Amino acid sequence: MSGHQAAAQPAPAPRSGPMGRGPAGGGAPTAKALNFFPSAKRLLGTLRQDMSRIVWVIILGVISVGLTVIGPKLLGEGTNVVFAGFISLRFPAGTSKADVVNQLVANGQTTQADMLRSMDFVPGAGIDFTQLGMILAVVLAVYLFGSAFRLVQARILNVVVQRVAHRLRVQVEDKLHRLPLRYFDRVQRGELLSRVTNDVDNIGQSLQQTLSQVITSLLTVIGVLLMMFLISPTLAFIALVTIPLTILITVLVARRSQRMFAEQWKQTGILNARVEETYSGHAIVKVFGHQQEVEQAFREENAKVYRASFGAQFVSGIIMPSMTFIGNLVYVAIAVVGGLRVASGQLSIGDVQAFTQYARQFTQPLSQLGSMANLLQSGVASAERVFELLDEEEQSPEADPADTVPERASHLEFTDVSFRYDADTPLIDGLNLTASPGSTVAIVGPTGAGKTTLVNLIMRFYDIDSGSISLGCAEDGSDAVETRSMTRHDLRARTGMVLQDTWLFAGTIRENIMYGRPDASEEDMVQAASAAYVDRFVHALPDGYETVLDDEATNLSVGERQLVTIARAFLADPRLLILDEATSSVDTRTELLIQRAMLKLREDRTAFVIAHRLSTIRDADLILVMKDGAIVEQGNHHELLAARGAYWRLTNAEVDAPMDDETLEDPADAATTPGGPE
């Protein structure tokens, strides 16, 4: 076993949650200003796989809008029939239209004569109800078929949107598995959950509400504009005044609201992180009496969400009233000019009525497009947050072709290994270590010494900066290969982990034991459970191994949960083990069972044990004493006691006292204090 002479390096500053305690998570990432057009273009690019459906959506939209646009013109013709019928009753039957017009001209009523000259009526005939009924029947059919086509369009569009949201969720899920552990150290869990759930859901809702409306509104504007020009180019140009005003207002509001929506979703993610952390540690909060501080912190974050949301909605809400005001001005202009043209005989009253409806249909889509801007801004802001996650740097690629080692490989060797979490803070520097097959390596040291980092490097949760970690079968390491040249899956399949923070999944106890080896037989599962003493408590449960674990497996004690994880490791039967022996949260009897189970688990396996109680690792083949990422001592229990160094001082410290830097200091280097070690 080679020694280690690397100089001790300062450990990185401890990370904490946003409340200064709880799991490390770091703050929410700083959201950059929303880059609308690239993000919107990329979001639309997600629709490419459904282009055939989009084409059908457009075709059905054209048919639906076309039928809807015909309606006002037909109703205008019906109005002309009714108006002509009323006018005809004012003149005696038997006279002709020409006689009536000539009589009005002779009487000097030229305006009325011009209006009647353009009308189609028979004096004294009254309303033609047959013609009116036919027109109304056609209108009913037009609107009925238009609604049917729109319903089919909405159905297809819903499929498109749900497929897009589903693909985004799959991409995000796949991305999470490819992200390095550094990312999860940096980003709070609540912030990450907000992107995975809230933002993806918001994208789906925004697309659902905006895509259909945008397509329908654009087609409606085109169809209505065509009909308005057919009726009266003059009135059509008056209606067109709304377009530049609408664009101007929308652009001005969008520039302001896009930043506010980005801030809104950022603050929502931070609030989610706050709630998640508080809920996870609610018992600790109550024990230490920090309810008021937690409530105050929540109120502050909630107030930030309120201000960001209120500002975004208030600014985006300016669009609709502005569009309504512009539309009302247009109606006034159309009524005045249209009335003059009816009086001069240039338009029929039915045409003016139809044009008024078209003007409303024309301004309404423009108003809706304006109001859609805030939804679109919100959706694109969420899309950008999701794309930021998808664009995060992934863990280093697997070796191609990858090396393999036999499943029994358990000889592990560190050679000049260096690692740092960030460029300015070295943690492990020049580490050399050899673990022979079947040996037990115990790692002791204070918090921040690098114990957990060491095992994370073995598992390739992090990749080392320099040096090598090799795995093989031979005692001399002659057949060893670098773990970086293996696939992560191949490496981890040969490694088992039993940590202090046990993690059990939703499901039965049986499913959790078989998690690492789903194809195991019932006999193998029962043997693993028996070896880990799970059978001692599982038979007392009403459903035995079929007991369904509730949220966070709270229907099992802490010790029982750890025994289940040990059984899981037994069943997987790895040659390389990583064990965390902390058992401070369990009763004495269960602690003894856990220690016995771990001792049996270590038999004939190479085990790395993160030790918190020295009494549990006295039989270890090699004990590493770590401080600031460096191995300050190594050897077996008797060798280290004889050296009367850091390990000796630990064993002479108070029983079960926490390991700290002062315990490891040489008395000759520390100030002399009463009661200190002699």
N, C-alpha and C positions, 0 to 999 in steps of 0.2 A: 504494500500500500504506500503510495507516494505521498510525500508531505506537501504542505502548502505554505508558500512563503510570501504570498501577495500581501501588500500593505492594506490595512483597513481603510475603507472608503466611507464617507458619510452616507447614511441612508437617506432616501428621499423623504421629503416632508410628508407626514401622514396626511392622507386624504380623508375627508369626512363628507357627510351629506350636507344639504343646504342648511340644516339647523345646527351644524357643528358637531353632531353626534350621529350614530347610526352607521349603516354601511357606506363604504366609499362610493361616491357616485359622481362627484364633480358637478359643476353647474350646467345649466342648459346651454347648448352651443349658441354663440352669438349669431343671430339670423342676419344674413346680408339683405340689402335692399332688394325688393322683389324685382327681378328681371323679367318683365311680363312677356314680351314677345317670344324670346327663346323658349321659355317654359311653356307658353301656350302652344307653340309650334310642336314642341316635344310631346305635350299632352295629346294633341290632335294626331300625332304620329302613332299613338297607341291604338288608334282606330283602324289602322291599315289592315289588320288581320280580319276585320269585319267589313271590308270595302263593299263586298257584294250586297250585304244587308243595308249598308248606307245608301247604295244606289237605289235599292227598293224603297227605302225611306224617302228619298228625293222624288222618285217616280210617283209614289202614292201621295206625297205632298203636293206635287204639281196637279194631279187629278183632283184631290180634295180642294185645294185652293181655287182651281179653275171653276169647279162647280159652285163654290161659295161666292166667287166674284161675279158670277152670272146673276145671282139672286137679286141684288139691288136694281139692276137694269130691268129684270122681269117685273119686279114690284113697281118700278117707275111706269112701265107700260100699263099695269093694272090701275095705277093712280090716274093715268091719262084717260083710261076707259071710264072711270068713275067721274072725273072732272068733266069730260066731254058729255057724259049723260046728263049731269046737272045743267050744263050750259045749254044743251039742246032743248030742255024743258022751258027755257025762257023765250023760245021762239015758236011761232005757230007751226003746226004740222002742215005739210003740203008745200012749204017754201023750200028753196034750195039754200045751200051754204053760200053760194055766190050772191043770191038775193040779199041775204042777211049782211054780208060784208059790204055790198054796194050801198045798202041803206045806211049803214054806220058811217061810211065815207061821206055820203051825201049830208049826213047830220053833223059832219065835222068831228066825228069820234074816230080819228085815224089810229090812235093807239090801240083801242079795242079792236078795230078792224084788222090791224096787223097781227094781233094776238090770235084772233079767230081764224085768220087766213092760214095759219100754220097748224091748226087743229083739224082732226078728222072726226066730224060729227054730222048727224042728220037732224035738222030742226024738228023738235017734238017727239023724237024717238025714245028719249030717256036712256037709262043705264042698260048696257048689253050684258046681262048677268051670265049668259052662256059663255061669252068671250072672257068675262072676268073669272068665271069658275075654271075655265081651262088654264088661264094664266096662273091662278093660285095652285092648281093641281101640279103644274109643272114646277112651280117654286117649291112646293112641299117635297116633290121627288128629288129635286136638285139638292136641297138641304139634307134630306135623308141619306142620299148616296154619299154626299160630301162628308157627313158625320161617320158613316160606315168606313170609308177609306181612311179617315183620320184615326179611327179606332185601331184599324189594322196597322197603320203607321206607328202609332204609339206602342203597340205590342212589340213590333220588330225593334223599335228603338230601345225599349226596355231590355230586350235581350242583349243588344249591343252594349248598353251601359253596364249591365251586370257582368257581362263577359270581360269588359275592360277592368272593372273593379276586382274581379276574380283573378285576372292575370297580374294585376298590380300586387295583390296580396301574395300570390305565389312568388313573384319576383322578390318582394320584400322578405318573405320567409326564407327563400333560398339565399338571399344576400346575408341575412343574419347568421346563417351557418358558415358563411365564408369570411365574416369579419373577424379580425384579430381580437384577442382579449383586451388589448389596449383601448379599443373603441368602447367596450362596455365599462372599462374603468373610468373613461372620460365622460360618458353620457349617462345622465340619470335614467333610472328605469322608467319613471313616469313620463319623462320626455320621449323616450323611445317608444313606449306604449302609445303615446299620443300620436306619433307619426304612423305607427303601424295600424291603429284602429281609427282614431278620430279623423286624421287627415285623409286616409283612404276612403272612409265613409263620406266625408265631405266632398271629395272628388266625384264619387258616384252620384251624390245628390245634386251637385252643381251641373254635371253633365246631363242628368235626367231632366232637370228643369230648364236648362239653357239650350241644349242641342235641338230639341223639338221646337222650342219657341223661336230660336234663331232661324231654323230652316223654314218654318211656317211663315214667320214674319217677313223674311226676305222674299219668298215666293209671293206672299200677299202684296207686298209693296210693288213688285214688278207687275202683277196682274191688275191691281187697282190702278196703278199709274197708266197702264195701257188703256183701260176703260175710261179713265178721266180724260185722256187726250182724245179718245173717240167721241166723247160727249161734247167737250169744250176745251180747246187748247188754252184759251185765256184763263179759265178757272183752274186748269191744271197747273199753269205757271204760278198762280197765286198759292196753290197748295204746296208747291215745291219750295216755297220760302222756308218751310219748316226744317228742311234737310240740313242746310248749313248751321242753323241755330241749334238743332239737336246734336249734331256732331261736335260743335263748339262746347256746349254744356257738358256732354258726356266725357269728352277728353279732359276738360278742366277738372271735373269731379273725379275721374278715374285716376289721374295723376296723384291726387291727394289720398284717395281711399286705398289704393294698392299698398302704400306703405303702412297704413293703419291696419289693414287686414293681415299683413305679414306680422305686425306687432301683436295683433289679437291672438293669432295661433301660437306665436312664440310664448306669450304669457299663459295661454291655456296649457301648454306643455309643462311649463314651470309649476303651475298650480297642481296639475296631475301628479307631478313628482312629489310635491309637498304632501298631498293627500295620501299617496301611496306609502311614503315614508312614515307618516304619522300613524296610519292604520297598522302597518307592519310592526311598529314599535309602541303601540298604544299602552301595553302593560308597563313598559319601562317609563313612559311619560308619566303615568299615574303613580308609579312607585316613587319617583323622584319629585313629584309635585310640580311638574312643568306644564300643567294644563293651560294656565293663563298665557305663558309664553308661546305655546303652540297655537292657541286660539288667536293670539295677537299676530303671529306670523302668518297664519292662514288669512286673517282679515286683510292684512297688507297685500298679500298676493292676490286675493279675491278682488280687492279694490283696483289693483292694476289691470286685471282682466276686465272689470267693469268699465274702467276709463278707456281702455283700448277698444272694447266692443262698442261702447256708446259712441265714441268718436267715429269709428268706421261706419256704423249704421247711420249715424246722423248725417255725415257727409254724403254717403251714397244715397240717402233718402231725399236729397235735394233734387235728384233727377226727375222723379215722377211729378211732383207739383210743377216744376218748370215746364215739362212737356205738356201738361194739362193746360197751363196758361197759354202757351203758344198755340195749342190746338183750338182753344176758344177764340183767340184772335182770328184764326183762319176761318172758323165758322161764320163769324160776323162778316168778314170780307166776302165770303162765298154767297151769303144771304143777300147782301146789297147788290153785288154785281149780277148774281143769278136772277134776282127779281127784275132788274132793269132789262136783262136779255129776254125774260119771259114776256115782259110788257111790250118789247119791240118785235116779238114773234120769232126771235132767233133761237130760242129754246122753248121746249114744252115744260110745263110744271112738273111732269113726271121725271124729266131729265134733271131738273134742279134737285128734286127729291132724291133721285138716284145718286147724283153727284155729292149731295150732302152726306149720304151714307158712305160713299166711296172716300170722301174726305176723312170721315171718322175712321174708316177701315185703314186709311193711309197713315193717319197720325197715331192711331192706336198701336200698330206694330212698331213704329218708331219709338213711341213711349215705352213699349214693352222691351224693345232692344236696349233702350237707355236703362230701364230698371234691371235688365238682365246683367248690366255691367257690374253691379255690386256682387251678384252671385258668381259671375265669371271671375272677378277679382279674387273672391274668397276661394273659389276652386283652384285657380292657378297658384295662389299663395300656398295652399295645401299641396298641390302638385310639386311645387318647387321644393318644399320640405321633404317630400317623399323621394324626389330625384336626388336631393343632396345625400340622402341615406343610400340610395342605389349607387351613387358615384363615389362613396367612401372607399378609401384604399383597402384592398382585401389582404388577407394573410398571404404570405409568400406562396407561390405556386408549388405544387408537388413535383418531385423529381421525375423526370421522364427520360429513359425508363427508370422505374423505382427499384431499389434493391430490396431483397427480402431476407429474413432470417428465420430459422426454425422456430416453431411455437415454443420450444423448451428454452429458448435463448433467455439468459438471465444475468449474463456478465455485463456490467455497466461501468463505463469509464469516462470520466471528465478529463479533458486535456486542455490546459490553458484557457478555460472558459471565461469569457467576459460578457457582461450584460448590464444594460442601463435602461431605465424607463424613459429617460429623456437625455439629450446629448450632454447636458451640463451636470448631471447627477449620476456618476458611476455607482452601481450597487454591488455587483460581483465582478472581481477583477483578477484574472489569472488563476482561476480555481482548478486544482488538480485533485482527482478523487478516483479510487477504484473500489468497486463493490463486486466481490466474487460471487459466483452462483451459490444460492442457498444461504447467503449471509444476511445478517440484520444490521442495518446502518441506522443509528439513532441520531437525530439532529436536535440539539438544544440551543437555546439562546433567547435573548429578550425580544419583545415585539419590535419588528422592523429590522431584525438581524439578517433576514434573507432566507429564512427556513422555507416559507411557502413559495418564494420565488424559485428556490432550488428545485422543488418538485414540479412546479409549473414548467420549468425548462425541460425536465425529463419527459413530461407529457406533450411537449411542443405546443403548449398554450401560448408560449412566447418562443420566438426563435432567437438564438444567441447571437451576439454581435461578432464574436470571434472565438476561435478555438474549435473544439469538437466534442460531441457526446456520442459514444459508440456503444453498440449492443451486440452481443454475440453469445456463443456457447462455451468456447474453450476457456480454461482457467487463465491462460496467458493472453487472451484477447486476440489470438492470431486470426480468428475468423470473424472478428467484429466488423460491423459496418456502421457508418455514421447515421444517426437517427434522421438527419436532414435529408439523407438519400432514400429514406423509406417514406411511404405514404403515411399521413397522420392516422388514417384508419387502421393500417397494418400495425403501427406502433401501439396505438391505444388498445387494440384488440388483445395485445400481449400484456396489458397493464391493468391492474385493478386498483380502485381507490375507495377508501373508507374514511370519510372526513368527519370532523366534529359537527359541521352544519349538514346534517343528514337531509337528503332531498328525496322524497317519495312522490310518485305521480298519482294522479287520479286513477282509481282502479282498485282491484282486490290485492290482498297481501300476496297471493299466489303470483299475480301478474308482476308485482314489483320485485319479487325474488327472481323471477324468470326474465327480468328486463334485459340482462346482459347475455342471456342464452335462451331465446324464445323456443327453440326446438328441443329443449331438455325434456327428458321423460319425467313422469310423475315420481318415480322412485328416486331419481337424481335430485329432484326438487326437495323431496322430503328429507333426504340425507343431508343436503345443504342446510335446511332449516334446523335439523337436529344438531348438526355440528356447531351451529351458531346459537343454539339454545332458544330458537324461536318457538320450537314446539312446546316449551315450558309455559308460554302464555297464550299461544294461539288456540290451544285446545279449550281454554276457558272462554273463548269468544263464541257467541251463538252460531256464527256461520264459519268458524274456523278459518281456513285459508281463503275462503270466499268472502271474508269480511271486506266490505267496501270502505276504503279510507275516505274520510270527509276532507273538507278544505284544509290543506296543509297537514293532513294526517293527524289532526288533533285528537282523534279517538284512540291514539296510541300515545304512550308516554315517550319522553325523550329517549330514554334508554331502550325501550322496545323498538323505536324507529331505528336506532343505531344497530341493534341486533339484526333487523331486517336487511340493512345495507351490508352487514357482514355476511349474512346468508347469500345475498346477491353476489358478493365477491367469491364466496365458496363455490357457488354453482358455475360461475364464469371460469373458475380454475385458471387464473393467470399465473405466469411464472414470475412476474414482477409486481410488487405491491407498494402502494403508498398509503400509509396509515396515519391518522391524526388521533392521538390517544386521549384527547381532552375529554374527561367524563365528569366535570364538576357539576353538571346539571342533573345527575341521576342519584338514586339512593345507593347505599353501600352494597346491598345484595346485587342490584343490577350492574353496578360498577364492576363487581367481581366477575359476573358472568361475561361482561364485555371484555375484560382483560383476559379471561380464559379463552374466549372465542378468538380474540386477536392472536393470542399465543398459538392456538391450533392453526389459525389461518397462515401464520408465518412459517410453519413447518415446510421444509424443502422448497422454499421460495425465497427469492431475493427481496428483502423488504426495506423500505425507507420509512422510518417512524419519526413523525414530528412529535417530540416528547414534551410534555408539560409537567410530568411528575417523574423525577429521577428514579423512583423506586420501581418503575415499570420497565426500565431499559438497562438494568444492571447486567443482564445476560447478553446484551447486544455485542456482536462481533466487532463493531466499530462505532465509536461515539464521536460525533463532530460537534464541537462547541463553536458557534458562530456569533460574530458581532460585526455589524456594519457591512455585511456581505462577505466577510472574510472568515476563513476557518482559523481561529486563534489556537485551537488545540484539537488533536485527534488521537484516538487510541481506544483500548477497551477500558472497562471500569477500573480495574486494578492498576493499569498503567497510568491512568489519569489521576487517580488518587495519590499514587506514589510521586507524581510530578508536582503535587501541591500547588497547582495553578488555578485557573478559572473554574474548572470542573470541581476541584476540591473545595473551593469557596462556595460553590453552589450547593454541594452536599452538606456543608456545615451551616448553611443558612437555615432560617426558620422553616419547618416542614410546610410544604405546599405554598411557601411565599412566592409571589410572582417574581419571575426572572427579570432583572433590569440591568442596565449598564453598570451601576455601582457594584452589583454583586460580582460582576466579571472583572472589575478593576483589581490590579495588583495593589496590596496594601502599601507597598513601598512607593507606589506612584500616587497614592491618594493621601489626603490629609488625615492625620491620626485622630480618631474619634474614640471616646470612651465606649467600651463594649464592642469595638471592632475586632475583626479576626486577628489572631496573633500569629 
